Each structure stands twice: as structure tokens, then as C-alpha cells.
Amino acid sequence: MFLYALRRIAGLIPTLFVLVSLSFFVIRLAPGGPFDQEQTLPAQIRANLDAAYGFDRPLIVQYGSYLAGVVRGDLGPSLRFKDFRVTELIGSGLPLSLTIGLAAALLAFLVGVPLGALAAWRANSFTDHALMGLSMVGVVLPGFVVGPLLALVFGIYWPIFRVAGYEPGQASFLVLPVITLALPVGAYIARLMRNSLQEILRANFIRTARAKGVSARHVFLRHALRPALIPVVSYLGPAVAFVITGSLVVESVFGLPGSGRFLIQGAIDRDYPMVMGMVLIYGVLTLLCNLIADLLYGWLDPRVRFE
Amino acid sequence: MTGRTRAALIVLGLLAALALLAPWITPYSPDFLDWQHLAVSPRFDSSHWLGTDRLGRDLFARGMQATRVSLLIGVLAALVSVCIGVAWGATAGYVGGRVDAAMMRFVDIVYALPYVFIVIILSTLFARGSIAALFIAIGAVGWLTMARIVRGQTLSLRRREFIDAAIASGVTTPAILWRHIVPNVAGPVIAYATLTIPQMILFESFLSFLGLGVQEPFASLGSLINEGAQEMESSAWMLLVPATLLTLLLVAFNLLGDGLRATLESRDE
């Protein structure tokens, strides 16, 4: 198990290498540069700027020095926010983004699993159809539609939560963003849970347990629930990844100072190191979530053996 | 065909017809500024059925123009992703061995990366506002699942007798792929492509919402939602109109895709 985890972590390195290289070269193909302004800069100033940031060196040398920086944990200077390193800027927003993301993933799991189980327990009843209809809409609707609508209803018409002018440390600002982010994930988990329970309830070991006289309720709670969680757990990795990148949208909808804005602003400004830094950090987070989900697998499903 | 699939088809047909015929239905063009009617609310007895925005532009005209953009980008981007996905998956599955391993490893790596990021990076490649560039950027990330599905199908097709017969009669590999593999994976490809369209529409709206997609004076449902969200305190309809249109499109396409997939699966059993 421990060896398996180590091997998987080592396996992340080529993926990250591809990721860094891809973002490095692709963003440099983009038209326009970080120093383009309304007025063209005098040639000398432009040359000095390029020299200061090392853009006058051959591309491959820049690539080498960027990789060396990444290994040392330095993602380079921001081109737009003068005198700031990319790591400082992203680091300043990351705690908030992660708080929102993880809270949303937790909420989605805690609400989605029981609702999915309820739908399966009362399969083909009105409750089931209502829950599955709602979850369909929940899965389909994007955060930038749900967010403003929730803000309209619960922030303006019926102001129980605060939606504008974020003040750090006030949980009231975070409720709606977390719900917005959790909705599609929770809805998807509910659907997964219902479908996997339905399948498991038809399995032989359930019939055996019922034949031995175990009550339907006991079979459902003690025998069926745990194996039914397996697809949900395997979805948790992608789900956490979705929620972390999804916080990008939610932050922009609710005007929260997370790290998502650096990616969007960076892409607009052609702030190369900023975009590459965001891609790298969020890429690492995504890959780690998938890894943790894979490891959880073995704990839930004794049939899975790590080689 | 279930009632749900039929309802989805009807809604989609109506929306597409409205979007295409809008220039003949409403007297207003999407970029006409009506100074007498700034930010008026929807009224059926006025000529601005769905109201106007802050600059006096008719929201029905703009909403329909945005729906056209969404449908166009959704369908074209889905087409791009189908082409790449089918070619990639069929080649990997048919050739097999190391080629297959390398190709699918690449898919796995790109799969592990957040989609949104790839789209944002790719969208910076093109001049802002270019619709053609937008669907290429979006389509270029949508093909991964398609490639996996097609590969899986191809793996089982490869062992069938008619493929052996084609090899024995000297048909070249590209010809086998094109004449024998591709037609046989068409069913699942069509079903999944229908589910790809709403994803593509979503990506486009998302980029436009962030200001990285369709640019003024063109509207996209995403950019309309963004504008509406800023005005929602005083004029909620500016948000509700594009949000409803986008919701209808997404739900209808998803129901249609699910219906097609269910039909296919029941046929296979």
C-alpha cells in the first residue's frame, strides 16, 4: 500500500512535466505580449524590459531556467503585478479558494449520498422521481447561472446572506458560493448513489441475506450501503478537482478574493508566469485529489489489491 | 422514443427556429440602441417583449442572436471533437500495442488536467472574439471521452470476422479504419456527440462569461448572463432571460442525449 502510493506519486512527475511544458510553449504562441499597451513602448525601453525578464534569451534557455525555478519552488515574477512573485500572489488567494472548494465537496457528499440512498430506498416513488428530476437540473446548470440566481433570491429579495463587499472571516459571505459549487457535484453524487444501490440490491449476497431472514432495512443499511459507495468514492477525486477549478467561476460571480482571478486576469494580460503558475498549482491539486481517491478505494473495496 | 426525449426535441426545435427566424420576428436588430426605452422590463403589449438592457438594446433580439452563437459553436465544436476523437480512438484501438498505449497515455494525461485551464490557455492563442478560433479551442479539449469510447468499441470490433476478411482481401489499414471501423462505431458516437454539444455550449458561455469568448457587439448567453448579473438588483430580467435560455438549451440537449443512449443500450441488449 505504502509502496503503491510512492509509485503513484512518482508517476505524477511525467504528467506534471508535460503540463508545465505544454503551458510554457502554448501560451508563448499567443499573439500579443505582456508589455503591449495602447501606446507602443520606445524600442530601448522595450529591450530593457525584455532583458530584465530574460525574454531576449532563446526560448529553450528560458524554458530551462523556468524548469529550474519550478524545481526550486519558484514560479517566477509576475509581469503585471510589479515586484511580486507568482507564488506570493497565488498563495495569498489559495487558502480562500481551498476553503470554499473543500467545504463544497464535503457538503455535496453529505447531502448527495443520503438523498441518493433515499431515492433508491423508495425507488420509482414520487420522492424518487422528484429527487432525480431535480438532480438532473442540478447537474446540468453551470455555476455562473446558479450563482447569480442564488445571489438574487437569497442576497437581494430575501437578504439572509451577504453577497457584496467581502470582508475576511465572515462566514455569511461564503454560504452561497459553497452551495453554488456543491450543487452540481451533490446532484451527480445522488444520481451515482441511487444507480449503484439499485444494482447492488439485485446482487446475490443481498438475496442471500434476505433469505436468511435479515430485515429489508438492516440489509439496506448494513449490507448494501458500503459497497454502493464505491462509485461515489471513485468520483470524489474528479469531484474535488471540479470543485477546486469551479471555485474560479464562483469567486468571479461573488467577487471573492480567491486565487481564480489570477488565472483569468493573467490570460487577458498575457502574464505568462502567472498563467503557468496557476496551471501548475491547480494541476498538482487535481492530480493529488485523484490519487487520494484511488487510495481510498482499497479501504472500501476489499477486492481491490494494490500491486 | 420516450416522452422526455420527444419533449426535448420539441423544445430544441422551437428554440432553433426562434433563433434563426428572430430577425424577421422582431423589428429590432441586436445592436440597435433604443434611447427612448433604456432598461425597460418585459411586457407583452410593448414591442420589447423581453425588455431591454441598460443601453436600450432589445433583449429578445440579443437573446436570440446569442442562442444562434451558442448553437453554432456547440454544434461545430462537437463536430471538431468528434472528428479528433473518432480518428484518435479508432487508430489507437485498431493498431493496438505500443501505439495504443502511447496514444491512450496521452489521453490520460490531458484528462487529468482541468478542462477549464486548457480551454483558457487555448483561447489566449487566438485574437479575442474570433468565433472560429473559439470552437477550435473548445473542440480541441472535448474529444478525450470520445476517443476512449471509440477505442473501446474498436477493440471489440477488431476481432470480428469481417475485419479479418478485409485484411485477407488486402484492404489497407486506413481503408479498413474508414470503411469498416468508423461506420460501425457510428451509433455510440452519435449518442455521445449529442451529450457533447451541451458541454461545448457550456464552455463557450463560460469563456464569454469571463470575458474571454465572444466580444461586443456580439452577444453570447454567457456574456448576457454576466451583464445581467451586474444589473440584477434593479433589473432582474436581464439575468433571468439569458439564464432561462441557457438552462433550456442545456437540459434539452442532455435529455436528448440520454434518450439516444438509452435507446442504443436497449438495442444492444
Chai-1 contact restraints between the chains, C-beta under 6 A:
chainA,res_idxA,chainB,res_idxB,connection_type,confidence,min_distance_angstrom,max_distance_angstrom,comment,restraint_id
A,T15,B,I109,contact,1.0,0.0,6.0,A-B,restraint_1
A,T15,B,A112,contact,1.0,0.0,6.0,A-B,restraint_2
A,V18,B,I109,contact,1.0,0.0,6.0,A-B,restraint_3
A,V26,B,I121,contact,1.0,0.0,6.0,A-B,restraint_4
A,I27,B,I121,contact,1.0,0.0,6.0,A-B,restraint_5
A,L29,B,L125,contact,1.0,0.0,6.0,A-B,restraint_6
A,A30,B,T124,contact,1.0,0.0,6.0,A-B,restraint_7
A,A30,B,L125,contact,1.0,0.0,6.0,A-B,restraint_8
A,V140,B,L250,contact,1.0,0.0,6.0,A-B,restraint_9
A,V140,B,V251,contact,1.0,0.0,6.0,A-B,restraint_10
A,V140,B,N254,contact,1.0,0.0,6.0,A-B,restraint_11
A,P142,B,L202,contact,1.0,0.0,6.0,A-B,restraint_12
A,F144,B,F209,contact,1.0,0.0,6.0,A-B,restraint_13
A,V145,B,A243,contact,1.0,0.0,6.0,A-B,restraint_14
A,V145,B,L246,contact,1.0,0.0,6.0,A-B,restraint_15
A,P148,B,A229,contact,1.0,0.0,6.0,A-B,restraint_16
A,P148,B,L239,contact,1.0,0.0,6.0,A-B,restraint_17
A,L152,B,M232,contact,1.0,0.0,6.0,A-B,restraint_18
A,L152,B,A236,contact,1.0,0.0,6.0,A-B,restraint_19
A,I156,B,E233,contact,1.0,0.0,6.0,A-B,restraint_20
A,T245,B,P114,contact,1.0,0.0,6.0,A-B,restraint_21
A,T245,B,V116,contact,1.0,0.0,6.0,A-B,restraint_22
A,I264,B,L210,contact,1.0,0.0,6.0,A-B,restraint_23
A,A267,B,I120,contact,1.0,0.0,6.0,A-B,restraint_24
A,A267,B,T124,contact,1.0,0.0,6.0,A-B,restraint_25
A,V279,B,F117,contact,1.0,0.0,6.0,A-B,restraint_26
A,Y282,B,P114,contact,1.0,0.0,6.0,A-B,restraint_27
A,G283,B,L113,contact,1.0,0.0,6.0,A-B,restraint_28
A,T286,B,P114,contact,1.0,0.0,6.0,A-B,restraint_29
A,L287,B,A112,contact,1.0,0.0,6.0,A-B,restraint_30
